[in-house]
Amino acid sequence: MLQCTALTAVRSPTGEIGYPSCELGEKHDGEHAECCWEEDAWGGAVWFRWDALGGRFVLLPWCEVAGGAYGDACTLFRNHPAAHSWSVVDPTHEAVRQELERQYPDLSRGPERP
């Protein structure tokens, strides 16, 4: 599944301007979300959540699901909409990866070696 391409602008609590991009899978329900920083003491992270009416910073616990090809932990928040992080592909990174594999076929990913 491709990643949502929603972007916005926000002023951080320290006054810096940032441009969050949604980390969720495309066509998700509800608000967009980007992880801003981890808060390990609380077992989660601060996320910027937004929609057409505005946004806010919220502390959310991590998703507790592991899976994907390597049993990775999902890097999204608990009860997130759409797919888990290991199933979400950034369309820009995917396009760059495909072009690099085309240019350098000897370096492309092949079957795993023992």
N, CA, C and O atoms as a GROMACS GRO file, in nm:
protein
  456
    1MET      N    1   0.085  -0.117   0.000
    1MET     CA    2   0.000   0.000   0.000
    1MET      C    3   0.090   0.123   0.000
    1MET      O    4   0.189   0.129   0.073
    2LEU      N    5   0.054   0.220  -0.081
    2LEU     CA    6   0.130   0.345  -0.084
    2LEU      C    7   0.097   0.431   0.038
    2LEU      O    8  -0.012   0.421   0.096
    3GLN      N    9   0.191   0.514   0.075
    3GLN     CA   10   0.174   0.606   0.187
    3GLN      C   11   0.087   0.723   0.145
    3GLN      O   12   0.090   0.765   0.029
    4CYS      N   13   0.010   0.775   0.238
    4CYS     CA   14  -0.069   0.896   0.216
    4CYS      C   15   0.027   1.010   0.180
    4CYS      O   16   0.138   1.016   0.231
    5THR      N   17  -0.016   1.098   0.092
    5THR     CA   18   0.072   1.208   0.049
    5THR      C   19   0.032   1.344   0.108
    5THR      O   20   0.076   1.448   0.059
    6ALA      N   21  -0.052   1.343   0.212
    6ALA     CA   22  -0.095   1.470   0.273
    6ALA      C   23   0.021   1.539   0.343
    6ALA      O   24   0.102   1.476   0.410
    7LEU      N   25   0.028   1.671   0.325
    7LEU     CA   26   0.128   1.756   0.389
    7LEU      C   27   0.057   1.875   0.453
    7LEU      O   28  -0.053   1.911   0.413
    8THR      N   29   0.122   1.935   0.553
    8THR     CA   30   0.070   2.058   0.612
    8THR      C   31   0.188   2.137   0.668
    8THR      O   32   0.302   2.090   0.662
    9ALA      N   33   0.163   2.253   0.721
    9ALA     CA   34   0.265   2.334   0.788
    9ALA      C   35   0.220   2.356   0.931
    9ALA      O   36   0.101   2.371   0.958
   10VAL      N   37   0.317   2.358   1.024
   10VAL     CA   38   0.283   2.375   1.165
   10VAL      C   39   0.398   2.443   1.237
   10VAL      O   40   0.515   2.427   1.201
   11ARG      N   41   0.364   2.520   1.340
   11ARG     CA   42   0.466   2.579   1.427
   11ARG      C   43   0.479   2.488   1.548
   11ARG      O   44   0.379   2.459   1.615
   12SER      N   45   0.600   2.442   1.577
   12SER     CA   46   0.623   2.351   1.689
   12SER      C   47   0.611   2.426   1.821
   12SER      O   48   0.606   2.549   1.822
   13PRO      N   49   0.606   2.353   1.933
   13PRO     CA   50   0.600   2.419   2.064
   13PRO      C   51   0.721   2.510   2.090
   13PRO      O   52   0.712   2.600   2.174
   14THR      N   53   0.833   2.487   2.020
   14THR     CA   54   0.952   2.571   2.038
   14THR      C   55   0.958   2.686   1.938
   14THR      O   56   1.055   2.761   1.936
   15GLY      N   57   0.854   2.700   1.854
   15GLY     CA   58   0.847   2.810   1.759
   15GLY      C   59   0.899   2.782   1.620
   15GLY      O   60   0.888   2.866   1.532
   16GLU      N   61   0.957   2.664   1.599
   16GLU     CA   62   1.008   2.629   1.468
   16GLU      C   63   0.892   2.590   1.376
   16GLU      O   64   0.791   2.537   1.421
   17ILE      N   65   0.909   2.617   1.247
   17ILE     CA   66   0.807   2.577   1.150
   17ILE      C   67   0.849   2.445   1.088
   17ILE      O   68   0.963   2.427   1.046
   18GLY      N   69   0.753   2.353   1.082
   18GLY     CA   70   0.778   2.222   1.022
   18GLY      C   71   0.671   2.190   0.920
   18GLY      O   72   0.568   2.257   0.912
   19TYR      N   73   0.697   2.087   0.843
   19TYR     CA   74   0.606   2.046   0.737
   19TYR      C   75   0.577   1.896   0.750
   19TYR      O   76   0.636   1.815   0.680
   20PRO      N   77   0.486   1.861   0.839
   20PRO     CA   78   0.455   1.720   0.859
   20PRO      C   79   0.398   1.656   0.733
   20PRO      O   80   0.323   1.719   0.658
   21SER      N   81   0.435   1.532   0.711
   21SER     CA   82   0.378   1.452   0.603
   21SER      C   83   0.321   1.325   0.665
   21SER      O   84   0.383   1.263   0.752
   22CYS      N   85   0.204   1.289   0.622
   22CYS     CA   86   0.131   1.177   0.682
   22CYS      C   87   0.206   1.046   0.661
   22CYS      O   88   0.254   1.018   0.551
   23GLU      N   89   0.217   0.966   0.768
   23GLU     CA   90   0.285   0.837   0.764
   23GLU      C   91   0.189   0.720   0.744
   23GLU      O   92   0.233   0.605   0.731
   24LEU      N   93   0.060   0.748   0.742
   24LEU     CA   94  -0.039   0.641   0.732
   24LEU      C   95  -0.053   0.595   0.588
   24LEU      O   96  -0.007   0.662   0.495
   25GLY      N   97  -0.118   0.480   0.569
   25GLY     CA   98  -0.145   0.429   0.436
   25GLY      C   99  -0.246   0.517   0.364
   25GLY      O  100  -0.331   0.580   0.428
   26GLU      N  101  -0.237   0.521   0.232
   26GLU     CA  102  -0.328   0.605   0.154
   26GLU      C  103  -0.473   0.566   0.179
   26GLU      O  104  -0.503   0.452   0.214
   27LYS      N  105  -0.561   0.662   0.159
   27LYS     CA  106  -0.705   0.643   0.174
   27LYS      C  107  -0.746   0.596   0.313
   27LYS      O  108  -0.842   0.520   0.327
   28HIS      N  109  -0.673   0.640   0.416
   28HIS     CA  110  -0.707   0.604   0.554
   28HIS      C  111  -0.826   0.686   0.601
   28HIS      O  112  -0.859   0.789   0.543
   29ASP      N  113  -0.889   0.640   0.706
   29ASP     CA  114  -0.998   0.714   0.768
   29ASP      C  115  -0.941   0.812   0.871
   29ASP      O  116  -0.832   0.789   0.925
   30GLY      N  117  -1.013   0.918   0.897
   30GLY     CA  118  -0.977   1.011   1.004
   30GLY      C  119  -0.861   1.103   0.972
   30GLY      O  120  -0.830   1.130   0.856
   31GLU      N  121  -0.797   1.150   1.079
   31GLU     CA  122  -0.691   1.249   1.068
   31GLU      C  123  -0.562   1.191   1.009
   31GLU      O  124  -0.538   1.070   1.012
   32HIS      N  125  -0.480   1.282   0.954
   32HIS     CA  126  -0.346   1.248   0.911
   32HIS      C  127  -0.256   1.248   1.034
   32HIS      O  128  -0.292   1.305   1.137
   33ALA      N  129  -0.138   1.186   1.023
   33ALA     CA  130  -0.050   1.178   1.140
   33ALA      C  131   0.096   1.163   1.100
   33ALA      O  132   0.130   1.090   1.008
   34GLU      N  133   0.183   1.236   1.173
   34GLU     CA  134   0.327   1.217   1.160
   34GLU      C  135   0.388   1.211   1.299
   34GLU      O  136   0.352   1.289   1.387
   35CYS      N  137   0.481   1.117   1.317
   35CYS     CA  138   0.553   1.106   1.444
   35CYS      C  139   0.655   1.219   1.453
   35CYS      O  140   0.734   1.240   1.361
   36CYS      N  141   0.652   1.293   1.564
   36CYS     CA  142   0.743   1.407   1.581
   36CYS      C  143   0.864   1.372   1.666
   36CYS      O  144   0.977   1.404   1.630
   37TRP      N  145   0.840   1.305   1.780
   37TRP     CA  146   0.951   1.260   1.864
   37TRP      C  147   0.900   1.151   1.956
   37TRP      O  148   0.783   1.145   1.992
   38GLU      N  149   0.994   1.064   1.995
   38GLU     CA  150   0.961   0.953   2.084
   38GLU      C  151   0.961   0.999   2.229
   38GLU      O  152   1.037   1.087   2.268
   39GLU      N  153   0.874   0.940   2.307
   39GLU     CA  154   0.867   0.963   2.451
   39GLU      C  155   0.872   0.826   2.518
   39GLU      O  156   0.771   0.775   2.565
   40ASP      N  157   0.993   0.768   2.522
   40ASP     CA  158   1.008   0.632   2.571
   40ASP      C  159   0.961   0.614   2.715
   40ASP      O  160   0.911   0.507   2.751
   41ALA      N  161   0.976   0.717   2.798
   41ALA     CA  162   0.930   0.706   2.936
   41ALA      C  163   0.780   0.681   2.944
   41ALA      O  164   0.731   0.625   3.042
   42TRP      N  165   0.707   0.724   2.842
   42TRP     CA  166   0.562   0.706   2.838
   42TRP      C  167   0.521   0.591   2.748
   42TRP      O  168   0.402   0.562   2.735
   43GLY      N  169   0.618   0.524   2.685
   43GLY     CA  170   0.587   0.411   2.598
   43GLY      C  171   0.520   0.450   2.468
   43GLY      O  172   0.438   0.375   2.415
   44GLY      N  173   0.554   0.567   2.418
   44GLY     CA  174   0.492   0.611   2.294
   44GLY      C  175   0.570   0.722   2.229
   44GLY      O  176   0.692   0.730   2.240
   45ALA      N  177   0.496   0.809   2.159
   45ALA     CA  178   0.559   0.920   2.088
   45ALA      C  179   0.460   1.035   2.077
   45ALA      O  180   0.339   1.018   2.092
   46VAL      N  181   0.514   1.153   2.051
   46VAL     CA  182   0.430   1.270   2.023
   46VAL      C  183   0.408   1.272   1.873
   46VAL      O  184   0.503   1.270   1.794
   47TRP      N  185   0.282   1.278   1.836
   47TRP     CA  186   0.241   1.281   1.696
   47TRP      C  187   0.171   1.412   1.668
   47TRP      O  188   0.103   1.467   1.755
   48PHE      N  189   0.188   1.461   1.546
   48PHE     CA  190   0.106   1.574   1.502
   48PHE      C  191  -0.007   1.514   1.422
   48PHE      O  192   0.017   1.444   1.323
   49ARG      N  193  -0.132   1.539   1.464
   49ARG     CA  194  -0.252   1.489   1.396
   49ARG      C  195  -0.325   1.608   1.337
   49ARG      O  196  -0.340   1.711   1.404
   50TRP      N  197  -0.372   1.597   1.213
   50TRP     CA  198  -0.440   1.710   1.151
   50TRP      C  199  -0.545   1.664   1.051
   50TRP      O  200  -0.545   1.551   1.002
   51ASP      N  201  -0.636   1.758   1.023
   51ASP     CA  202  -0.735   1.742   0.917
   51ASP      C  203  -0.758   1.880   0.857
   51ASP      O  204  -0.680   1.971   0.882
   52ALA      N  205  -0.863   1.897   0.779
   52ALA     CA  206  -0.889   2.024   0.711
   52ALA      C  207  -0.917   2.138   0.807
   52ALA      O  208  -0.905   2.254   0.770
   53LEU      N  209  -0.955   2.107   0.931
   53LEU     CA  210  -0.990   2.211   1.028
   53LEU      C  211  -0.874   2.253   1.118
   53LEU      O  212  -0.888   2.348   1.195
   54GLY      N  213  -0.761   2.186   1.111
   54GLY     CA  214  -0.648   2.221   1.195
   54GLY      C  215  -0.580   2.098   1.251
   54GLY      O  216  -0.611   1.986   1.212
   55GLY      N  217  -0.487   2.120   1.344
   55GLY     CA  218  -0.411   2.008   1.399
   55GLY      C  219  -0.371   2.030   1.543
   55GLY      O  220  -0.394   2.136   1.602
   56ARG      N  221  -0.309   1.926   1.600
   56ARG     CA  222  -0.266   1.930   1.739
   56ARG      C  223  -0.157   1.826   1.762
   56ARG      O  224  -0.147   1.728   1.688
   57PHE      N  225  -0.076   1.848   1.865
   57PHE     CA  226   0.024   1.751   1.908
   57PHE      C  227  -0.039   1.662   2.013
   57PHE      O  228  -0.104   1.712   2.106
   58VAL      N  229  -0.022   1.530   2.001
   58VAL     CA  230  -0.079   1.436   2.098
   58VAL      C  231   0.022   1.327   2.130
   58VAL      O  232   0.099   1.285   2.044
   59LEU      N  233   0.022   1.282   2.255
   59LEU     CA  234   0.106   1.171   2.298
   59LEU      C  235   0.025   1.043   2.279
   59LEU      O  236  -0.083   1.029   2.336
   60LEU      N  237   0.076   0.952   2.199
   60LEU     CA  238   0.005   0.828   2.169
   60LEU      C  239   0.096   0.708   2.194
   60LEU      O  240   0.216   0.715   2.164
   61PRO      N  241   0.043   0.599   2.248
   61PRO     CA  242   0.123   0.477   2.267
   61PRO      C  243   0.152   0.411   2.133
   61PRO      O  244   0.080   0.431   2.035
   62TRP      N  245   0.259   0.332   2.129
   62TRP     CA  246   0.296   0.261   2.007
   62TRP      C  247   0.198   0.149   1.977
   62TRP      O  248   0.136   0.093   2.067
   63CYS      N  249   0.183   0.117   1.850
   63CYS     CA  250   0.107   0.000   1.807
   63CYS      C  251   0.181  -0.122   1.862
   63CYS      O  252   0.304  -0.127   1.861
   64GLU      N  253   0.108  -0.218   1.910
   64GLU     CA  254   0.170  -0.336   1.973
   64GLU      C  255   0.180  -0.455   1.880
   64GLU      O  256   0.215  -0.565   1.924
   65VAL      N  257   0.151  -0.437   1.751
   65VAL     CA  258   0.150  -0.548   1.656
   65VAL      C  259   0.288  -0.562   1.590
   65VAL      O  260   0.348  -0.463   1.548
   66ALA      N  261   0.335  -0.685   1.581
   66ALA     CA  262   0.459  -0.715   1.509
   66ALA      C  263   0.422  -0.802   1.390
   66ALA      O  264   0.324  -0.877   1.395
   67GLY      N  265   0.499  -0.790   1.282
   67GLY     CA  266   0.469  -0.870   1.164
   67GLY      C  267   0.556  -0.831   1.048
   67GLY      O  268   0.671  -0.791   1.067
   68GLY      N  269   0.504  -0.841   0.930
   68GLY     CA  270   0.582  -0.814   0.811
   68GLY      C  271   0.679  -0.927   0.784
   68GLY      O  272   0.678  -1.029   0.853
   69ALA      N  273   0.762  -0.910   0.684
   69ALA     CA  274   0.854  -1.016   0.642
   69ALA      C  275   0.956  -1.053   0.750
   69ALA      O  276   1.004  -1.166   0.753
   70TYR      N  277   0.990  -0.958   0.837
   70TYR     CA  278   1.095  -0.982   0.936
   70TYR      C  279   1.044  -0.977   1.080
   70TYR      O  280   1.125  -0.975   1.173
   71GLY      N  281   0.914  -0.974   1.100
   71GLY     CA  282   0.859  -0.968   1.234
   71GLY      C  283   0.880  -0.834   1.302
   71GLY      O  284   0.885  -0.826   1.424
   72ASP      N  285   0.893  -0.728   1.222
   72ASP     CA  286   0.918  -0.594   1.275
   72ASP      C  287   0.798  -0.543   1.356
   72ASP      O  288   0.684  -0.581   1.331
   73ALA      N  289   0.826  -0.455   1.451
   73ALA     CA  290   0.719  -0.386   1.524
   73ALA      C  291   0.663  -0.277   1.434
   73ALA      O  292   0.737  -0.213   1.360
   74CYS      N  293   0.534  -0.256   1.442
   74CYS     CA  294   0.472  -0.146   1.369
   74CYS      C  295   0.520  -0.016   1.432
   74CYS      O  296   0.524  -0.004   1.555
   75THR      N  297   0.557   0.081   1.350
   75THR     CA  298   0.610   0.208   1.401
   75THR      C  299   0.504   0.318   1.406
   75THR      O  300   0.537   0.436   1.418
   76LEU      N  301   0.378   0.279   1.397
   76LEU     CA  302   0.267   0.374   1.407
   76LEU      C  303   0.208   0.369   1.548
   76LEU      O  304   0.254   0.292   1.632
   77PHE      N  305   0.109   0.450   1.573
   77PHE     CA  306   0.046   0.455   1.705
   77PHE      C  307  -0.062   0.347   1.719
   77PHE      O  308  -0.114   0.297   1.619
   78ARG      N  309  -0.093   0.313   1.844
   78ARG     CA  310  -0.194   0.211   1.872
   78ARG      C  311  -0.329   0.251   1.812
   78ARG      O  312  -0.369   0.367   1.817
   79ASN      N  313  -0.398   0.154   1.755
   79ASN     CA  314  -0.530   0.171   1.694
   79ASN      C  315  -0.530   0.264   1.573
   79ASN      O  316  -0.632   0.327   1.544
   80HIS      N  317  -0.418   0.273   1.503
   80HIS     CA  318  -0.411   0.355   1.382
   80HIS      C  319  -0.501   0.297   1.274
   80HIS      O  320  -0.528   0.177   1.273
   81PRO      N  321  -0.550   0.384   1.182
   81PRO     CA  322  -0.630   0.334   1.070
   81PRO      C  323  -0.538   0.278   0.962
   81PRO      O  324  -0.417   0.305   0.962
   82ALA      N  325  -0.592   0.202   0.871
   82ALA     CA  326  -0.523   0.150   0.753
   82ALA      C  327  -0.417   0.047   0.793
   82ALA      O  328  -0.424  -0.012   0.901
   83ALA      N  329  -0.320   0.026   0.706
   83ALA     CA  330  -0.221  -0.080   0.720
   83ALA      C  331  -0.115  -0.047   0.825
   83ALA      O  332  -0.096   0.069   0.863
   84HIS      N  333  -0.045  -0.153   0.870
   84HIS     CA  334   0.069  -0.135   0.961
   84HIS      C  335   0.188  -0.081   0.881
   84HIS      O  336   0.192  -0.092   0.759
   85SER      N  337   0.285  -0.024   0.952
   85SER     CA  338   0.396   0.047   0.887
   85SER      C  339   0.475  -0.038   0.789
   85SER      O  340   0.520   0.014   0.687
   86TRP      N  341   0.492  -0.167   0.815
   86TRP     CA  342   0.571  -0.249   0.724
   86TRP      C  343   0.501  -0.271   0.589
   86TRP      O  344   0.563  -0.317   0.493
   87SER      N  345   0.372  -0.240   0.583
   87SER     CA  346   0.298  -0.254   0.457
   87SER      C  347   0.281  -0.122   0.382
   87SER      O  348   0.224  -0.119   0.273
   88VAL      N  349   0.331  -0.012   0.441
   88VAL     CA  350   0.314   0.121   0.381
   88VAL      C  351   0.445   0.161   0.313
   88VAL      O  352   0.551   0.160   0.376
   89VAL      N  353   0.436   0.196   0.186
   89VAL     CA  354   0.554   0.230   0.106
   89VAL      C  355   0.547   0.377   0.067
   89VAL      O  356   0.448   0.422   0.008
   90ASP      N  357   0.652   0.452   0.099
   90ASP     CA  358   0.661   0.592   0.059
   90ASP      C  359   0.677   0.595  -0.093
   90ASP      O  360   0.774   0.539  -0.144
   91PRO      N  361   0.585   0.660  -0.166
   91PRO     CA  362   0.593   0.656  -0.313
   91PRO      C  363   0.721   0.718  -0.369
   91PRO      O  364   0.771   0.672  -0.472
   92THR      N  365   0.774   0.820  -0.303
   92THR     CA  366   0.898   0.882  -0.351
   92THR      C  367   1.016   0.787  -0.332
   92THR      O  368   1.096   0.767  -0.423
   93HIS      N  369   1.026   0.727  -0.212
   93HIS     CA  370   1.135   0.633  -0.186
   93HIS      C  371   1.126   0.512  -0.278
   93HIS      O  372   1.228   0.461  -0.325
   94GLU      N  373   1.006   0.466  -0.305
   94GLU     CA  374   0.988   0.351  -0.394
   94GLU      C  375   1.033   0.385  -0.536
   94GLU      O  376   1.097   0.303  -0.601
   95ALA      N  377   1.000   0.504  -0.584
   95ALA     CA  378   1.042   0.545  -0.718
   95ALA      C  379   1.195   0.555  -0.726
   95ALA      O  380   1.255   0.513  -0.825
   96VAL      N  381   1.257   0.611  -0.623
   96VAL     CA  382   1.403   0.621  -0.620
   96VAL      C  383   1.466   0.482  -0.614
   96VAL      O  384   1.563   0.456  -0.685
   97ARG      N  385   1.411   0.394  -0.532
   97ARG     CA  386   1.464   0.257  -0.522
   97ARG      C  387   1.458   0.187  -0.657
   97ARG      O  388   1.556   0.124  -0.698
   98GLN      N  389   1.346   0.197  -0.727
   98GLN     CA  390   1.331   0.132  -0.857
   98GLN      C  391   1.431   0.188  -0.959
   98GLN      O  392   1.489   0.113  -1.038
   99GLU      N  393   1.451   0.320  -0.957
   99GLU     CA  394   1.547   0.381  -1.050
   99GLU      C  395   1.690   0.336  -1.019
   99GLU      O  396   1.767   0.308  -1.110
  100LEU      N  397   1.726   0.329  -0.891
  100LEU     CA  398   1.860   0.283  -0.853
  100LEU      C  399   1.882   0.137  -0.891
  100LEU      O  400   1.990   0.100  -0.937
  101GLU      N  401   1.780   0.054  -0.872
  101GLU     CA  402   1.792  -0.086  -0.913
  101GLU      C  403   1.807  -0.098  -1.064
  101GLU      O  404   1.876  -0.187  -1.113
  102ARG      N  405   1.742  -0.008  -1.138
  102ARG     CA  406   1.757  -0.009  -1.284
  102ARG      C  407   1.899   0.031  -1.323
  102ARG      O  408   1.959  -0.030  -1.411
  103GLN      N  409   1.953   0.134  -1.256
  103GLN     CA  410   2.087   0.182  -1.288
  103GLN      C  411   2.197   0.088  -1.241
  103GLN      O  412   2.302   0.077  -1.305
  104TYR      N  413   2.174   0.021  -1.130
  104TYR     CA  414   2.276  -0.065  -1.069
  104TYR      C  415   2.218  -0.204  -1.042
  104TYR      O  416   2.199  -0.242  -0.927
  105PRO      N  417   2.191  -0.279  -1.148
  105PRO     CA  418   2.125  -0.410  -1.128
  105PRO      C  419   2.208  -0.508  -1.046
  105PRO      O  420   2.152  -0.597  -0.982
  106ASP      N  421   2.341  -0.493  -1.046
  106ASP     CA  422   2.424  -0.583  -0.967
  106ASP      C  423   2.409  -0.559  -0.816
  106ASP      O  424   2.450  -0.643  -0.736
  107LEU      N  425   2.353  -0.445  -0.778
  107LEU     CA  426   2.333  -0.414  -0.636
  107LEU      C  427   2.189  -0.435  -0.591
  107LEU      O  428   2.158  -0.416  -0.473
  108SER      N  429   2.100  -0.473  -0.682
  108SER     CA  430   1.960  -0.487  -0.645
  108SER      C  431   1.940  -0.603  -0.549
  108SER      O  432   2.021  -0.695  -0.542
  109ARG      N  433   1.831  -0.596  -0.477
  109ARG     CA  434   1.799  -0.700  -0.379
  109ARG      C  435   1.769  -0.832  -0.450
  109ARG      O  436   1.697  -0.835  -0.550
  110GLY      N  437   1.824  -0.936  -0.399
  110GLY     CA  438   1.797  -1.069  -0.451
  110GLY      C  439   1.750  -1.158  -0.338
  110GLY      O  440   1.720  -1.109  -0.229
  111PRO      N  441   1.744  -1.286  -0.362
  111PRO     CA  442   1.704  -1.378  -0.254
  111PRO      C  443   1.800  -1.367  -0.137
  111PRO      O  444   1.920  -1.345  -0.156
  112GLU      N  445   1.747  -1.381  -0.018
  112GLU     CA  446   1.831  -1.376   0.103
  112GLU      C  447   1.932  -1.491   0.100
  112GLU      O  448   1.899  -1.603   0.058
  113ARG      N  449   2.053  -1.463   0.143
  113ARG     CA  450   2.156  -1.568   0.148
  113ARG      C  451   2.176  -1.609   0.294
  113ARG      O  452   2.170  -1.526   0.384
  114PRO      N  453   2.199  -1.738   0.315
  114PRO     CA  454   2.217  -1.785   0.454
  114PRO      C  455   2.343  -1.732   0.517
  114PRO      O  456   2.372  -1.763   0.633
   0.00000   0.00000   0.00000
